[in-house]
Amino acid sequence: MDSLGFIENCKEIIVNYVNERLDKTDGKEISKDDIFVVWSCKTLQNNKALLSTNLSDSMYYEITFNGDRYEFYFDAYKKWENIKFDQGVID
């Protein structure tokens, strides 16, 4: 699978995942246009990408494609904190 095909599959997976979990009373759904790629890499027949949406839920998604088995692996994460440490703290 080429990189563009991989990203399209990732977006479809995320659209389905998110829309199944959004509060139906809000009447909102996302589309592939609401998803952006944070990072993507292809090594040999395998792909991995980190993606997020324009929703304000702080979620991001990691999707890996195993080209040997033609399988996708999906992880959903939520950012809890972003803490800055000065250099002196880690010396």
N, C-alpha and C positions, 0 to 999 in steps of 0.2 A: 504494500500500500504506500502510495506517495504521501508526502507531507500535507498537501492540500486536502486529499481525501481523508487523511487522519483527522485533521482539524474539523472538517465538516462532520465527521462521525462524532467527535467530541462534543461539538455544539448541539447535535441532535440528542445525545445522551443527557446533557445538562438541561436542555429545554424540557425534556420529558420528566426528569427528576424534579426540577424546580416546580413546574406547573402542577405536578401531582401533589406537591406539599404546600403550595400557597393557599392562604385562607380564601375559600371560594366566595365568601361574602364580600370580599374586596372587589371582586369582578376583574381582577388583573391577571394577565398571563404574560410571559416573556416569549420572545422569538429569538432566532439565531442572531438577529441584529443587536440584541441586548447583551451579548456575550463577547468578551475580549480575551485575547491570549496574553498572558503575562510572560510566559517562557515556553519554548518548545525545542525539542532536540530529537534528531533521528540518528541512530547508530545501527549500522547494518540493516537488518529487517525490523528493528524495534523502534517504537516512538514513545515519547513521554511529553506531556504538556501540563502546565499550570494555567488554569483559566478562572475568570470571575465574571460576574454580571454587573449591570449598572444598578441593581437593587441595593438598598442601604442596609443589608443584613450582615455585612462583613464576611460572607462566605467565599471560599475559593475551593477549586476542584482540581484534583490531580488525576489524570487519566494516562494509563500506560497501555500500549498495544504490544502484545507478544506475537511477533511475526511468525515464529515457529509453530505456534499452536493456533494462530488466528483468534486470539482472545483479547478482550479489553478488560482492564482492571480499573475500578473507579473508587476514589476516596473523596469524601467531602469534609472540609475543615472550616472551622470558625475562628477568626482572629479574636483573641481575648484581650491582648495587651500589646502595646508597642512602647517599650521603655528605652530611653537613651541612657547609655553609660558613658561617662567621661573616661578618657584613656587612662587616667591615673587609677581608676578603680580596677582595671584589668591587668595592670603591670605586675 
